[in-house]
């Protein structure tokens, strides 16, 4: 894929290179550097395993070029180091420890050429970040130190209230360095109509076919309604989603599963109250999965039910949750824009209604400077009993710098 991409990029450059070198120099001079650094401590105290203690440091460096003949080039490298590695990364062989999904590695994170011929269309070729809607089905898994990117050709088109995204994905660069990437022959399409701020209607079809990971080859067809409205000083937000999922491509199984979710919020002053519901159907053998989603943001931060890589509940899963988000005034000048979040979740199986467990999630974030932020985060999942996923408690402390 990338050999072809580099040849294509070179051809574009040769075709569109101007006779006046100064014009090209001005485009290079307009380039913006990419510099990100995230130092994070993560502990995972999981029943039946040694407590995991990880201190990882993720750095990204690269640049976004200025525009030249409606073309832009982005190059970004990523490196993850483990300063303390008493954890099972999935590839380091430390299987007696609980898991922390941040293996060491250095790789090309993004290499993309963007062409914007007009205001209505944008095309991106190469290794890129793709997040559609809230990341529930397609996302970059940005919570992990090694984010998920895609080798893809993407087009975005806009006309009036209409917006269409199509992408062909030839490879999924997953979050375990380069050891668990998937070769892909997948198509993503998302069509949206923004009727008003209170109503946005979307339909989508994500046809995923993975060589070497056939159990994750699925076709997910669905619709999403979302919007917001302010009444008497109270802001109301909502998002409702329904999807049907079938076997696709080289998947040897035969299944037809559904999912439904709803998230609603009411904001007044510094407080936002949120309620959520998600139902993922199971057929006794497998459940509804989201193999290329940003799964950490759904079904609890303890990641007991992440559906990436076909990790799923055969009897399905129902997640009922309620939470509060506060954005208070900072009591001290060096803590800027603090945000406090608290969520409670209860889980049960979708097909049989058996209690699975409950979870408390809490997080505090604040900016320390324009470029530096601090995060404290906690997740505690307590299972109802065997054979449900093991109980676990996770704690994170992170400093992140973004230029």
KATADA-V215959 format. One line per field, one symbol per residue. psi: psi as a letter, one per 40 degrees, with the letter a starting at -180 (. if undefined). A space follows every 50 residues. Layout:
psi=???
This chain:
psi=dddddddddddddddehidhdddddddddeihihhihhhhhhihghheii hhhhhihhhiiaihiihhfeiihhhhihhhihdhfgiheeeeegeeiiih fgiiihihdihihhhgdaeeihhhhahihhhhbeeddhaefedidhihih hihihhhhhbeihhhhhhheihgaefbeefihiigihhhhhihgdidehh hiiihghhhhhefdeehihhhaihhiiiihhfehhhiihhhhihhiiibe heihihiiihihhiihhhbehhhiiihhhhiieediihigefigddeifh eefefheifehihdeihhhhiiihhhgihheidehhfihhhhhhihiiid defihdaiihhiihiihdadehihhhihhhhhidiifiiiiihihihihh hh.
